[in-house]
Amino acid sequence: MPETSADPRARLKQEAAEFAVQFVQSGMVVGLGTGSTAIFATRKIGELLRNGALTSITAFATSKATEEAARELGISMMDDSLPLKINVTIDGADEVDPQFNLIKGGGGALFREKIVAQASAREIIVVDDSKLSDRLGTRFAVPVEVSPFGWQSQMRFLQSLGCKAVIRKNKDGSQYLTDSGNMIMDCHFGPIADASELAAKLGARAGIVEHGLFLGIANDVIVAGADGIRHLTRKA
């Protein structure tokens, strides 16, 4: 039997993630997201492969942690060169606005997550209803992945854009590093007036490897709440 979380919020995440797995079909190439919501989808795919409901799935992970979990579940994985096109990716988000724009990177995998999202024919985002907001930045800081080389220059640049930038640390206080060996600065802008303008400024800065604004990428958002599951699709 599949494991079910006793935590109410985690159960909502699990419901949304498992609902999304219905869009995975045998023979597909699937992107596997990172974090506390996306892992439920990875586990469900592993379960369906074990019982034969899915066959011939090839997957690509957005982080080393997800790859390790997927391999333990018996899911066939591609190498890091991403040799095949991805049919569908299931991933979580930290914040979602009404236009399906996202903040991602709370789990530290934003650089790899964006590569996978942009390589996917369909990006499905799974969240509980606490992640919805009218404007990005209202509920969550924008993670910015920064090269350690010259990082203080990037800190000053980020602060000049009007945010409070905090260097991410591990729980033990040591320096947090991404799978690619970079730092993350969590940038507290508050509600962002123009996410596209901010994304352009961040993307143009040397030393910033990637930022957590995922704009115009998600095709579907699946939201779990006390009233059940809502499947929202972006209008063309």
Contacts in CASP RR format, 6 or more apart in sequence:
PFRMAT RR
TARGET T0000
AUTHOR 0000-0000-0000
METHOD contacts of the structure
MODEL  1
MPETSADPRARLKQEAAEFAVQFVQSGMVVGLGTGSTAIFATRKIGELLR
NGALTSITAFATSKATEEAARELGISMMDDSLPLKINVTIDGADEVDPQF
NLIKGGGGALFREKIVAQASAREIIVVDDSKLSDRLGTRFAVPVEVSPFG
WQSQMRFLQSLGCKAVIRKNKDGSQYLTDSGNMIMDCHFGPIADASELAA
KLGARAGIVEHGLFLGIANDVIVAGADGIRHLTRKA
2 18 0 8 1.000
2 43 0 8 1.000
2 44 0 8 1.000
2 47 0 8 1.000
3 43 0 8 1.000
4 11 0 8 1.000
4 14 0 8 1.000
5 11 0 8 1.000
5 13 0 8 1.000
5 14 0 8 1.000
9 128 0 8 1.000
9 130 0 8 1.000
10 36 0 8 1.000
12 128 0 8 1.000
12 129 0 8 1.000
12 224 0 8 1.000
12 225 0 8 1.000
13 36 0 8 1.000
13 37 0 8 1.000
13 40 0 8 1.000
13 126 0 8 1.000
13 127 0 8 1.000
13 128 0 8 1.000
13 224 0 8 1.000
14 40 0 8 1.000
15 224 0 8 1.000
15 225 0 8 1.000
15 228 0 8 1.000
15 229 0 8 1.000
16 37 0 8 1.000
16 126 0 8 1.000
16 127 0 8 1.000
16 128 0 8 1.000
16 222 0 8 1.000
16 223 0 8 1.000
16 224 0 8 1.000
16 229 0 8 1.000
17 37 0 8 1.000
17 38 0 8 1.000
17 39 0 8 1.000
17 40 0 8 1.000
17 41 0 8 1.000
17 44 0 8 1.000
17 90 0 8 1.000
17 126 0 8 1.000
18 40 0 8 1.000
18 41 0 8 1.000
18 44 0 8 1.000
19 126 0 8 1.000
19 222 0 8 1.000
19 224 0 8 1.000
19 229 0 8 1.000
19 231 0 8 1.000
20 41 0 8 1.000
20 90 0 8 1.000
20 124 0 8 1.000
20 126 0 8 1.000
20 220 0 8 1.000
20 222 0 8 1.000
21 41 0 8 1.000
21 44 0 8 1.000
21 45 0 8 1.000
21 48 0 8 1.000
21 90 0 8 1.000
23 88 0 8 1.000
23 90 0 8 1.000
23 122 0 8 1.000
23 124 0 8 1.000
23 220 0 8 1.000
24 30 0 8 1.000
24 45 0 8 1.000
24 48 0 8 1.000
24 54 0 8 1.000
24 57 0 8 1.000
24 88 0 8 1.000
24 90 0 8 1.000
25 54 0 8 1.000
26 54 0 8 1.000
26 55 0 8 1.000
26 56 0 8 1.000
26 57 0 8 1.000
27 55 0 8 1.000
27 56 0 8 1.000
27 57 0 8 1.000
27 58 0 8 1.000
28 57 0 8 1.000
28 58 0 8 1.000
28 87 0 8 1.000
28 88 0 8 1.000
29 57 0 8 1.000
29 58 0 8 1.000
29 59 0 8 1.000
29 60 0 8 1.000
29 78 0 8 1.000
29 84 0 8 1.000
29 85 0 8 1.000
29 86 0 8 1.000
29 87 0 8 1.000
30 45 0 8 1.000
30 57 0 8 1.000
30 58 0 8 1.000
30 59 0 8 1.000
30 60 0 8 1.000
30 86 0 8 1.000
30 87 0 8 1.000
30 88 0 8 1.000
30 89 0 8 1.000
30 90 0 8 1.000
31 59 0 8 1.000
31 60 0 8 1.000
31 61 0 8 1.000
31 62 0 8 1.000
31 86 0 8 1.000
31 88 0 8 1.000
31 89 0 8 1.000
31 90 0 8 1.000
31 91 0 8 1.000
31 116 0 8 1.000
31 120 0 8 1.000
32 38 0 8 1.000
32 41 0 8 1.000
32 42 0 8 1.000
32 45 0 8 1.000
32 59 0 8 1.000
32 60 0 8 1.000
32 61 0 8 1.000
32 62 0 8 1.000
32 66 0 8 1.000
32 67 0 8 1.000
32 70 0 8 1.000
32 75 0 8 1.000
32 89 0 8 1.000
32 90 0 8 1.000
33 41 0 8 1.000
33 42 0 8 1.000
33 61 0 8 1.000
33 62 0 8 1.000
33 63 0 8 1.000
33 66 0 8 1.000
33 89 0 8 1.000
33 90 0 8 1.000
33 91 0 8 1.000
33 92 0 8 1.000
33 109 0 8 1.000
33 113 0 8 1.000
33 116 0 8 1.000
34 61 0 8 1.000
34 62 0 8 1.000
34 63 0 8 1.000
34 65 0 8 1.000
34 66 0 8 1.000
34 91 0 8 1.000
34 107 0 8 1.000
34 108 0 8 1.000
34 109 0 8 1.000
34 112 0 8 1.000
34 113 0 8 1.000
35 65 0 8 1.000
35 66 0 8 1.000
35 92 0 8 1.000
35 106 0 8 1.000
35 107 0 8 1.000
35 109 0 8 1.000
37 92 0 8 1.000
37 126 0 8 1.000
37 127 0 8 1.000
37 128 0 8 1.000
38 62 0 8 1.000
38 66 0 8 1.000
38 90 0 8 1.000
38 91 0 8 1.000
38 92 0 8 1.000
38 126 0 8 1.000
39 66 0 8 1.000
39 69 0 8 1.000
40 126 0 8 1.000
41 90 0 8 1.000
41 126 0 8 1.000
42 66 0 8 1.000
42 69 0 8 1.000
42 70 0 8 1.000
42 73 0 8 1.000
42 75 0 8 1.000
43 69 0 8 1.000
43 73 0 8 1.000
45 54 0 8 1.000
45 57 0 8 1.000
45 59 0 8 1.000
45 73 0 8 1.000
45 75 0 8 1.000
46 54 0 8 1.000
46 70 0 8 1.000
46 73 0 8 1.000
46 74 0 8 1.000
46 75 0 8 1.000
48 54 0 8 1.000
49 55 0 8 1.000
49 57 0 8 1.000
49 73 0 8 1.000
49 74 0 8 1.000
49 75 0 8 1.000
50 74 0 8 1.000
57 75 0 8 1.000
57 76 0 8 1.000
58 76 0 8 1.000
58 77 0 8 1.000
58 78 0 8 1.000
58 84 0 8 1.000
59 70 0 8 1.000
59 75 0 8 1.000
59 76 0 8 1.000
59 77 0 8 1.000
59 78 0 8 1.000
60 77 0 8 1.000
60 78 0 8 1.000
60 82 0 8 1.000
60 84 0 8 1.000
60 86 0 8 1.000
60 116 0 8 1.000
61 67 0 8 1.000
61 70 0 8 1.000
61 77 0 8 1.000
62 89 0 8 1.000
62 91 0 8 1.000
62 109 0 8 1.000
62 112 0 8 1.000
62 113 0 8 1.000
62 116 0 8 1.000
63 107 0 8 1.000
63 108 0 8 1.000
63 109 0 8 1.000
63 112 0 8 1.000
63 113 0 8 1.000
63 179 0 8 1.000
64 179 0 8 1.000
66 109 0 8 1.000
67 77 0 8 1.000
70 77 0 8 1.000
71 77 0 8 1.000
78 84 0 8 1.000
82 115 0 8 1.000
82 116 0 8 1.000
82 119 0 8 1.000
85 119 0 8 1.000
85 121 0 8 1.000
86 116 0 8 1.000
86 119 0 8 1.000
86 120 0 8 1.000
86 121 0 8 1.000
87 120 0 8 1.000
87 121 0 8 1.000
87 122 0 8 1.000
88 120 0 8 1.000
88 121 0 8 1.000
88 122 0 8 1.000
88 123 0 8 1.000
88 124 0 8 1.000
89 116 0 8 1.000
89 117 0 8 1.000
89 120 0 8 1.000
89 122 0 8 1.000
89 123 0 8 1.000
89 124 0 8 1.000
90 124 0 8 1.000
90 126 0 8 1.000
91 104 0 8 1.000
91 113 0 8 1.000
91 116 0 8 1.000
91 117 0 8 1.000
91 123 0 8 1.000
91 124 0 8 1.000
91 125 0 8 1.000
91 126 0 8 1.000
92 104 0 8 1.000
92 125 0 8 1.000
92 126 0 8 1.000
92 127 0 8 1.000
93 102 0 8 1.000
93 103 0 8 1.000
93 104 0 8 1.000
93 125 0 8 1.000
93 127 0 8 1.000
93 131 0 8 1.000
93 214 0 8 1.000
93 218 0 8 1.000
94 102 0 8 1.000
94 103 0 8 1.000
94 104 0 8 1.000
94 105 0 8 1.000
94 106 0 8 1.000
94 131 0 8 1.000
94 139 0 8 1.000
94 140 0 8 1.000
95 102 0 8 1.000
95 103 0 8 1.000
95 131 0 8 1.000
95 132 0 8 1.000
95 133 0 8 1.000
95 136 0 8 1.000
95 137 0 8 1.000
95 138 0 8 1.000
95 139 0 8 1.000
95 140 0 8 1.000
96 102 0 8 1.000
96 125 0 8 1.000
96 127 0 8 1.000
96 131 0 8 1.000
96 132 0 8 1.000
96 133 0 8 1.000
96 218 0 8 1.000
96 221 0 8 1.000
97 132 0 8 1.000
97 133 0 8 1.000
97 134 0 8 1.000
97 135 0 8 1.000
97 136 0 8 1.000
97 195 0 8 1.000
98 134 0 8 1.000
99 216 0 8 1.000
99 234 0 8 1.000
100 125 0 8 1.000
100 216 0 8 1.000
100 218 0 8 1.000
100 219 0 8 1.000
100 221 0 8 1.000
100 232 0 8 1.000
100 234 0 8 1.000
101 136 0 8 1.000
101 195 0 8 1.000
101 213 0 8 1.000
101 214 0 8 1.000
101 215 0 8 1.000
101 216 0 8 1.000
101 218 0 8 1.000
102 125 0 8 1.000
102 136 0 8 1.000
102 212 0 8 1.000
102 213 0 8 1.000
102 214 0 8 1.000
102 215 0 8 1.000
102 217 0 8 1.000
102 218 0 8 1.000
103 136 0 8 1.000
103 137 0 8 1.000
103 140 0 8 1.000
103 141 0 8 1.000
103 142 0 8 1.000
103 143 0 8 1.000
103 212 0 8 1.000
103 213 0 8 1.000
103 214 0 8 1.000
104 110 0 8 1.000
104 113 0 8 1.000
104 114 0 8 1.000
104 143 0 8 1.000
104 212 0 8 1.000
104 214 0 8 1.000
105 113 0 8 1.000
105 143 0 8 1.000
105 184 0 8 1.000
105 212 0 8 1.000
106 140 0 8 1.000
106 143 0 8 1.000
108 143 0 8 1.000
108 145 0 8 1.000
108 168 0 8 1.000
108 176 0 8 1.000
108 178 0 8 1.000
108 184 0 8 1.000
109 178 0 8 1.000
109 179 0 8 1.000
110 143 0 8 1.000
110 145 0 8 1.000
110 184 0 8 1.000
110 210 0 8 1.000
110 211 0 8 1.000
110 212 0 8 1.000
111 145 0 8 1.000
111 178 0 8 1.000
111 180 0 8 1.000
111 182 0 8 1.000
111 209 0 8 1.000
111 210 0 8 1.000
112 179 0 8 1.000
112 180 0 8 1.000
113 214 0 8 1.000
114 210 0 8 1.000
114 212 0 8 1.000
114 214 0 8 1.000
114 217 0 8 1.000
117 123 0 8 1.000
117 214 0 8 1.000
117 217 0 8 1.000
117 218 0 8 1.000
118 217 0 8 1.000
122 219 0 8 1.000
122 220 0 8 1.000
123 217 0 8 1.000
123 218 0 8 1.000
123 219 0 8 1.000
123 220 0 8 1.000
124 218 0 8 1.000
124 219 0 8 1.000
124 220 0 8 1.000
124 221 0 8 1.000
124 222 0 8 1.000
125 218 0 8 1.000
125 220 0 8 1.000
125 221 0 8 1.000
125 222 0 8 1.000
126 221 0 8 1.000
126 222 0 8 1.000
126 224 0 8 1.000
127 221 0 8 1.000
127 222 0 8 1.000
127 223 0 8 1.000
127 224 0 8 1.000
128 223 0 8 1.000
128 224 0 8 1.000
128 225 0 8 1.000
129 223 0 8 1.000
129 224 0 8 1.000
129 225 0 8 1.000
129 226 0 8 1.000
130 139 0 8 1.000
131 139 0 8 1.000
131 223 0 8 1.000
132 223 0 8 1.000
133 139 0 8 1.000
135 191 0 8 1.000
135 192 0 8 1.000
136 142 0 8 1.000
136 191 0 8 1.000
136 192 0 8 1.000
136 195 0 8 1.000
136 213 0 8 1.000
137 189 0 8 1.000
137 190 0 8 1.000
137 191 0 8 1.000
137 192 0 8 1.000
138 190 0 8 1.000
138 191 0 8 1.000
141 163 0 8 1.000
141 166 0 8 1.000
141 186 0 8 1.000
141 187 0 8 1.000
141 188 0 8 1.000
141 189 0 8 1.000
142 163 0 8 1.000
142 186 0 8 1.000
142 187 0 8 1.000
142 189 0 8 1.000
142 192 0 8 1.000
142 198 0 8 1.000
142 211 0 8 1.000
142 212 0 8 1.000
142 213 0 8 1.000
143 168 0 8 1.000
143 184 0 8 1.000
143 185 0 8 1.000
143 186 0 8 1.000
143 187 0 8 1.000
143 211 0 8 1.000
143 212 0 8 1.000
144 154 0 8 1.000
144 158 0 8 1.000
144 165 0 8 1.000
144 184 0 8 1.000
144 185 0 8 1.000
144 186 0 8 1.000
144 187 0 8 1.000
144 202 0 8 1.000
144 208 0 8 1.000
144 210 0 8 1.000
144 211 0 8 1.000
144 212 0 8 1.000
145 178 0 8 1.000
145 180 0 8 1.000
145 182 0 8 1.000
145 183 0 8 1.000
145 184 0 8 1.000
145 208 0 8 1.000
145 209 0 8 1.000
145 210 0 8 1.000
145 211 0 8 1.000
146 154 0 8 1.000
146 155 0 8 1.000
146 182 0 8 1.000
146 183 0 8 1.000
146 184 0 8 1.000
146 185 0 8 1.000
146 207 0 8 1.000
146 208 0 8 1.000
146 209 0 8 1.000
147 154 0 8 1.000
147 182 0 8 1.000
147 183 0 8 1.000
147 207 0 8 1.000
147 208 0 8 1.000
147 209 0 8 1.000
148 181 0 8 1.000
148 182 0 8 1.000
148 183 0 8 1.000
149 207 0 8 1.000
150 207 0 8 1.000
151 183 0 8 1.000
153 207 0 8 1.000
154 185 0 8 1.000
154 205 0 8 1.000
154 207 0 8 1.000
154 208 0 8 1.000
155 165 0 8 1.000
155 167 0 8 1.000
155 185 0 8 1.000
157 205 0 8 1.000
158 165 0 8 1.000
158 185 0 8 1.000
158 187 0 8 1.000
159 165 0 8 1.000
161 187 0 8 1.000
161 189 0 8 1.000
161 198 0 8 1.000
161 201 0 8 1.000
162 189 0 8 1.000
163 187 0 8 1.000
163 188 0 8 1.000
163 189 0 8 1.000
163 190 0 8 1.000
164 187 0 8 1.000
164 188 0 8 1.000
165 185 0 8 1.000
165 186 0 8 1.000
165 187 0 8 1.000
165 188 0 8 1.000
166 185 0 8 1.000
166 186 0 8 1.000
166 187 0 8 1.000
166 188 0 8 1.000
167 175 0 8 1.000
167 176 0 8 1.000
167 183 0 8 1.000
167 184 0 8 1.000
167 185 0 8 1.000
168 176 0 8 1.000
168 183 0 8 1.000
168 184 0 8 1.000
168 185 0 8 1.000
168 186 0 8 1.000
169 175 0 8 1.000
169 176 0 8 1.000
170 176 0 8 1.000
175 183 0 8 1.000
176 183 0 8 1.000
176 184 0 8 1.000
177 183 0 8 1.000
178 184 0 8 1.000
180 209 0 8 1.000
182 209 0 8 1.000
189 198 0 8 1.000
192 198 0 8 1.000
195 213 0 8 1.000
195 215 0 8 1.000
196 215 0 8 1.000
198 213 0 8 1.000
199 211 0 8 1.000
199 213 0 8 1.000
199 215 0 8 1.000
202 208 0 8 1.000
202 211 0 8 1.000
202 213 0 8 1.000
203 211 0 8 1.000
216 234 0 8 1.000
218 234 0 8 1.000
219 233 0 8 1.000
219 234 0 8 1.000
220 231 0 8 1.000
220 232 0 8 1.000
220 233 0 8 1.000
220 234 0 8 1.000
221 231 0 8 1.000
221 232 0 8 1.000
221 234 0 8 1.000
222 229 0 8 1.000
222 230 0 8 1.000
222 231 0 8 1.000
222 232 0 8 1.000
223 229 0 8 1.000
223 230 0 8 1.000
223 232 0 8 1.000
224 230 0 8 1.000
END
